[in-house]
């Protein structure tokens, strides 16, 4: 087998599937919109670098990711967060006390902002849906047991 043939195969772009886009509304916090803009800017830099280096795989990945983020930017609906939330809603940070004694804090955010290990839950998650509309002092059935809402606050401008 000639080396040229192997090289040609190595340079072939990856066969990438499109990133899935949720069918639900694309609601974001103001901070979430900034994160989308940052992803677009990073994607453009990676695409330009890939084009400069002739890296077809990098070009394919960056192009696919840019299509996703540009579409998400075009459909983003910025939801202003409440200054003093009285109930759990999009853009609030909620502290719960689980029936096993664990205290947890979650911010309810858009799908692209979600990062559960860091306490950012998408508004579509089962836990967020169970908490929505509830107030401090409410006992709530949540996945994994029961919890009491002990504190509500607005999410700051940086999430």
Secondary structure, DSSP 8 states (H G I E B T S, - for coil): --HHHHHHHHHS----------SS--EE-HHHHHHHHHHHHHHHHHHHHHHHHT-HHHHHHHHHHHHHHHHHHHH-EE----SS-SS--TTEEEEEEETTS-EEEEEEE-GGG-BGGGTEEETTSHHHHHHTT--TT-EEEETTEEEEEEEEEE--TT-
